[in-house]
């Protein structure tokens, strides 16, 4: 087992993001194009995959006082974004820049269309300035620039992205067994990204609990506990803290988080439940960090096999990570982790992703509850069996079955959801 490879994978897949990653990715493309064009911006045309539009249409953008929209994300990237900030591209946005962006949209010089590319994550942006015509293409991950053309001249080699990716041939090295072995053996000092995720993601959870964001799922769960309607058990504790964080993030809270495989909500949902449960159980710091490592790696393990942006909600995958991390905190070993994983995938495999929005906090809470319940069952020797539904006796086959449901089984779902969303957008 290669510890350095797994550490590199964690650091590649767990990066800071401000606000929802889909509008941030769009804004990054516009900011990158603007950095290569001189003079006043005259026109912007953008072709986006349906999945990107679905996830960027209704979610609030940070630093905009609750504003949202695909067009606004593009315009803000062009007139206020800094590509050096990556997925924290909205960090320096000002009210003046918001006004400039909205005026540009109103002028009719920003054009959007749905791409016919087969890529789930696809951003093609063309920007015309007074002096230049800049074309940027992003695929597969939000800051993965495949090509840059300025006035028809290639500026970035077409294979640039391949040098930025961790060798995908190494992915089969990951399994529940190797993840558990790594998490227990790696020196704590090498898990800086996990420690950073624990610190950063709990900050937004605290903010979500203190403020009135979105539909306030987290705060309402806590109020129900205080009123005696709900008990503050393991599931409720995990649900309320992760929901509070998601409430804040989906409402555009100006606090960055550590994402997981391109998703901020997956980053929150694979860390905050484990942190809150570790504290409730009285686990020590090292045990918490190692449990977080398991949860984060299980999320990466499944998501990298599934691929970016599908019709299935990413909270299902993060809930599986939570289940495994929680099972570890409860004393579980590989067999218990496997049982917990099977139970979550057997329970929640069909939950659809109908775009990033305030209601995501309910989906995150639901999958977190499934993860905690699966862990509690697993350490007592119970769980969904390999004879049942999508679950198989073998680990790899269970994941493959889940992926088949999420792709072939839900074929056409993205288009249905996009049609619904676009009709509401007018």
C-alpha positions in Angstrom: 0.0 0.0 0.0 1.4 3.4 -1.1 0.8 5.9 1.7 2.2 8.8 -0.4 -0.2 8.0 -3.3 -3.2 8.1 -0.9 -2.1 11.3 0.7 -1.7 12.9 -2.7 -5.2 11.7 -3.6 -6.7 13.2 -0.5 -4.9 16.5 -1.2 -6.1 16.5 -4.8 -9.7 15.7 -4.1 -10.1 17.8 -0.9 -9.7 21.5 -1.8 -11.2 24.8 -0.6 -14.3 26.0 -2.2 -16.4 29.1 -1.5 -20.1 28.6 -2.3 -21.5 25.9 -4.5 -18.8 24.5 -6.8 -20.9 24.7 -10.0 -21.3 28.5 -10.1 -17.8 28.8 -8.9 -16.5 26.6 -11.8 -18.4 28.7 -14.3 -17.1 31.9 -12.8 -13.6 30.5 -12.8 -13.9 29.9 -16.6 -15.0 33.5 -17.1 -12.3 34.9 -14.8 -9.6 32.8 -16.6 -10.8 34.0 -20.0 -10.9 37.6 -18.8 -7.3 37.4 -17.6 -6.3 36.7 -21.3 -8.4 39.3 -23.0 -7.6 43.0 -23.1 -10.0 46.0 -23.3 -13.7 46.2 -22.4 -15.7 43.0 -22.5 -18.1 43.1 -25.5 -19.7 39.7 -25.5 -19.7 36.4 -23.6 -21.1 33.1 -24.9 -21.2 30.0 -22.8 -22.1 26.4 -23.5 -22.7 24.3 -20.4 -23.6 20.7 -19.7 -27.1 20.1 -18.4 -25.7 18.9 -15.1 -23.8 22.2 -14.6 -26.9 24.2 -15.3 -29.0 22.1 -13.0 -26.6 22.7 -10.1 -26.0 26.4 -10.7 -29.5 27.7 -11.5 -31.0 28.0 -8.0 -28.1 28.2 -5.5 -27.1 31.5 -3.9 -23.8 33.0 -4.8 -21.5 34.2 -2.0 -21.1 37.9 -1.4 -24.2 38.8 -3.4 -26.8 39.1 -0.7 -28.8 36.1 -1.8 -28.6 36.5 -5.6 -28.4 33.5 -7.8 -28.3 32.4 -11.4 -26.0 30.9 -14.1 -25.7 34.2 -16.0 -24.7 36.1 -12.8 -22.0 33.6 -12.0 -20.5 34.0 -15.4 -20.7 37.8 -15.3 -19.2 38.0 -11.8 -16.3 35.8 -12.9 -15.7 38.1 -15.8 -16.0 41.4 -13.9 -14.8 40.5 -10.4 -13.3 37.0 -10.3 -9.6 36.1 -9.9 -8.7 32.8 -11.4 -5.8 32.5 -9.0 -8.3 31.7 -6.3 -9.7 28.6 -8.1 -13.0 27.5 -6.6 -12.8 30.5 -4.1 -13.2 32.8 -7.2 -16.0 34.8 -5.5 -13.7 35.8 -2.6 -13.1 39.4 -3.7 -16.5 40.3 -5.2 -17.8 43.8 -4.4 -21.2 45.4 -4.7 -19.9 47.6 -7.5 -18.9 44.5 -9.4 -22.3 43.0 -8.8 -23.9 46.1 -10.4 -21.5 45.9 -13.4 -22.3 42.2 -13.9 -26.1 42.8 -13.7 -25.9 45.7 -16.1 -23.9 43.5 -18.6 -26.6 40.8 -18.3 -29.3 43.3 -18.9 -27.5 44.6 -22.0 -28.2 41.3 -23.8 -24.5 40.5 -24.5 -24.3 37.4 -22.5 -25.6 34.2 -24.2 -26.2 30.8 -22.7 -26.9 27.4 -24.2 -27.1 23.8 -23.2 -24.1 21.9 -24.6 -24.6 18.7 -26.7 -21.3 17.3 -25.3 -21.5 13.9 -23.7 -19.4 15.2 -20.8 -21.3 15.6 -17.5 -19.0 18.4 -16.5 -18.5 20.7 -19.5 -17.9 24.4 -19.7 -17.1 26.1 -23.0 -16.8 29.9 -22.8 -16.1 32.4 -25.5 -15.3 36.0 -24.6 -14.9 38.9 -27.0 -13.1 42.0 -25.7 -12.1 45.2 -27.5 -8.8 43.6 -28.6 -9.1 39.8 -28.2 -11.3 36.7 -28.8 -10.7 34.2 -26.0 -12.0 30.6 -25.9 -11.8 28.4 -22.8 -12.8 24.8 -22.4 -13.1 23.0 -19.1 -14.0 19.3 -18.7 -14.2 16.7 -16.0 -13.4 18.9 -13.0 -14.2 22.5 -12.3 -10.7 24.0 -12.8 -9.4 21.5 -15.4 -8.6 23.7 -18.4 -8.5 21.5 -21.4 -7.7 24.3 -23.9 -7.2 28.0 -24.2 -7.3 29.9 -27.5 -6.6 33.6 -27.9 -7.4 35.0 -31.3 -7.3 31.5 -32.8 -3.9 30.6 -31.3 -3.6 27.7 -28.9 -2.1 28.8 -25.6 -2.5 25.5 -23.6 -1.7 22.1 -25.0 -4.7 19.9 -25.4 -3.3 17.2 -23.1 -2.5 19.7 -20.3 -5.2 18.2 -18.1 -3.7 14.7 -18.1 -0.6 16.0 -16.2 -2.8 17.4 -13.5 -4.6 14.2 -12.7 -3.6 11.5 -10.2 -2.9 8.4 -12.2 -6.4 6.8 -12.5 -4.8 3.4 -13.1 -3.9 3.5 -9.4 -7.6 3.8 -8.3 -8.1 0.1 -7.9 -5.6 0.3 -5.0 -8.5 1.7 -2.9 -10.8 -0.6 -1.1 -12.3 -0.7 2.3 -9.4 -2.9 3.4 -6.7 -0.5 2.1 -8.5 2.5 3.4 -8.8 1.1 6.9 -5.2 0.0 6.9 -4.0 3.4 5.7 -6.1 5.4 8.2 -4.8 3.4 11.1 -1.1 3.3 10.0 -0.4 6.7 8.5 1.3 9.2 10.8 -1.1 11.8 12.0 1.2 14.6 10.9 0.6 13.6 7.3 -3.1 14.1 7.5 -3.0 17.9 7.4 -5.7 18.1 4.8 -8.1 16.1 7.1 -7.3 18.3 10.0 -7.9 21.4 7.8 -11.2 20.0 6.7 -12.3 19.3 10.3 -11.5 22.9 11.3 -12.9 24.7 8.2 -16.1 22.7 7.8 -17.1 23.1 11.4 -16.8 26.9 11.1 -19.6 27.0 8.6 -21.6 24.5 10.7 -21.4 26.9 13.6 -22.4 29.8 11.4 -25.4 27.8 10.0 -26.5 27.1 13.5 -26.2 30.7 14.6 -27.9 32.3 11.6 -31.2 32.0 9.7 -30.1 30.4 6.4 -32.2 28.9 3.7 -34.9 26.6 5.2 -32.9 26.3 8.5 -33.1 22.5 8.7 -30.2 22.3 11.2 -31.5 25.0 13.5 -35.1 23.6 13.4 -33.7 20.1 14.4 -31.9 21.7 17.3 -35.0 23.6 18.4 -37.0 20.4 18.3 -34.4 18.8 20.6 -34.7 21.8 23.0 -38.5 21.5 22.9 -38.3 17.8 23.7 -39.9 16.8 20.3 -36.7 15.0 19.2 -34.0 13.4 21.4 -30.3 14.4 21.0 -29.2 10.9 20.0 -26.4 10.0 17.5 -28.5 10.4 14.4 -30.1 13.7 15.4 -26.7 15.2 16.5 -25.1 14.3 13.2 -28.1 15.5 11.2 -28.5 18.9 12.8 -24.9 19.9 12.5 -24.4 18.8 8.9 -27.7 20.3 7.9 -26.8 23.6 9.5 -23.6 23.7 7.5 -25.5 22.9 4.3 -28.2 25.5 5.0 -25.5 28.1 5.2 -23.5 27.0 2.2 -26.5 26.8 -0.1 -27.6 30.2 1.0 -24.3 31.7 -0.1 -22.6 32.1 3.3 -19.2 33.7 2.8 -17.2 31.0 4.5 -15.1 28.6 2.5 -15.3 24.8 3.0 -13.1 21.8 2.1 -14.8 20.0 -0.7 -14.6 16.3 -1.6 -14.3 15.2 -5.2 -15.6 18.6 -6.6 -18.5 18.9 -4.2 -18.7 21.2 -1.2 -21.7 19.4 0.2 -20.0 16.0 -0.1 -17.1 17.6 1.8 -19.4 18.7 4.6 -21.5 15.5 4.6 -18.4 13.3 4.9 -16.8 15.2 7.7 -19.3 17.1 10.0 -21.4 14.0 11.0 -18.2 12.1 12.0 -16.8 15.1 13.9 -20.1 15.7 15.8 -20.4 12.0 16.7 -16.8 11.8 17.8 -17.4 14.7 20.2 -20.6 13.1 21.5 -18.9 9.8 22.0 -15.9 11.3 23.8 -13.5 10.0 21.2 -10.0 11.5 21.3 -8.6 13.8 18.6 -6.5 11.2 16.9 -9.4 8.7 16.7 -11.6 11.4 15.2 -9.1 12.3 12.5 -8.6 8.7 11.6 -12.4 8.2 11.4 -12.6 11.3 9.2 -9.9 9.9 6.9 -11.9 6.7 6.4 -15.1 8.7 5.7 -13.3 11.0 3.3 -11.5 8.2 1.4 -14.7 6.1 1.1 -16.4 9.1 -0.4 -13.5 9.5 -2.9 -13.4 5.8 -3.6 -17.0 5.6 -4.7 -17.2 9.0 -6.4 -14.1 8.4 -8.5 -15.7 5.1 -9.7 -19.0 6.8 -10.5 -17.6 9.9 -12.1 -18.5 13.6 -11.8 -22.1 14.9 -11.8 -24.8 12.2 -12.2 -28.5 11.9 -11.6 -27.9 10.5 -8.1 -27.5 12.8 -5.2 -23.9 13.0 -3.9 -25.2 12.9 -0.3 -25.8 9.2 -0.8 -22.0 8.7 -1.4 -21.0 11.0 1.5 -23.6 9.2 3.7 -21.7 6.0 2.9 -18.5 7.6 4.0 -20.2 8.7 7.2 -21.4 5.2 7.8 -17.9 3.8 7.5 -16.3 6.5 9.6 -19.0 6.1 12.3 -18.6 2.3 12.3 -14.9 2.8 12.9 -15.7 5.1 15.9 -18.0 2.4 17.2 -15.1 -0.1 17.1 -16.0 -1.6 13.7 -13.4 -3.3 11.5 -13.4 -4.1 7.7 -16.4 -6.4 8.0 -18.5 -3.8 9.8 -17.4 -1.0 7.3 -18.5 -3.2 4.5 -21.9 -4.0 6.1 -22.4 -0.3 6.8 -21.6 0.6 3.2 -24.0 -2.0 1.8 -26.8 -0.8 4.0 -26.6 2.9 2.9 -26.3 2.0 -0.8 -29.2 -0.5 -0.4 -31.3 2.1 1.3 -30.6 5.4 -0.5 -29.3 4.5 -4.0 -32.1 6.0 -5.9 -32.1 9.5 -4.4 -32.0 12.0 -7.3 -30.0 15.2 -7.6 -32.5 17.9 -8.7 -29.9 20.7 -8.5 -28.1 22.7 -5.9 -30.6 24.6 -3.7 -31.7 25.3 -0.2 -33.4 21.9 0.0 -30.1 20.1 -0.3 -29.8 20.3 3.5 -32.7 17.9 3.8 -31.1 15.4 1.5 -27.9 15.6 3.4 -29.7 15.1 6.7 -31.6 12.1 5.3 -28.4 10.4 4.0 -26.6 11.2 7.2 -29.3 9.5 9.2 -29.1 6.5 6.9 -25.3 6.4 7.4 -25.5 6.6 11.2 -28.2 3.9 11.4 -26.2 1.7 9.0 -23.2 1.9 11.3 -25.2 1.2 14.4 -26.7 -1.9 12.8 -23.3 -3.0 11.4 -21.5 -3.1 14.7 -24.3 -5.3 16.1 -24.0 -7.7 13.2 -27.0 -6.5 11.1 -27.3 -5.0 7.7 -28.7 -5.4 4.2 -27.7 -8.7 2.8 -26.0 -9.5 -0.5 -29.2 -11.3 -1.7 -31.2 -8.0 -1.5 -31.7 -5.6 -4.4 -28.7 -3.7 -5.5 -26.5 -5.1 -2.7 -24.1 -7.9 -3.5 -22.0 -10.1 -1.3 -18.9 -8.6 -2.7 -17.8 -5.0 -2.1 -16.8 -4.2 -5.7 -20.0 -5.6 -7.1 -22.2 -3.7 -4.7 -20.5 -0.4 -5.8 -20.8 -1.5 -9.4 -24.5 -2.1 -9.0 -25.0 1.3 -7.4 -23.1 2.9 -10.3 -25.3 1.0 -12.8 -28.4 2.3 -11.1 -27.0 5.9 -11.0 -26.0 5.8 -14.7 -27.8 3.3 -16.9 -30.7 2.9 -14.5 -31.3 6.7 -14.3 -30.6 7.4 -17.9 -32.7 10.3 -19.1 -33.3 11.6 -15.5 -31.0 14.5 -15.9 -32.9 15.7 -18.9 -36.2 15.4 -17.2 -34.9 17.3 -14.2 -33.3 20.0 -16.4 -36.6 20.5 -18.3 -38.4 21.0 -15.0 -35.8 23.5 -13.8 -35.5 25.4 -17.1 -39.3 25.8 -17.3 -39.3 27.3 -13.8 -36.5 29.7 -14.9 -38.6 30.7 -17.9 
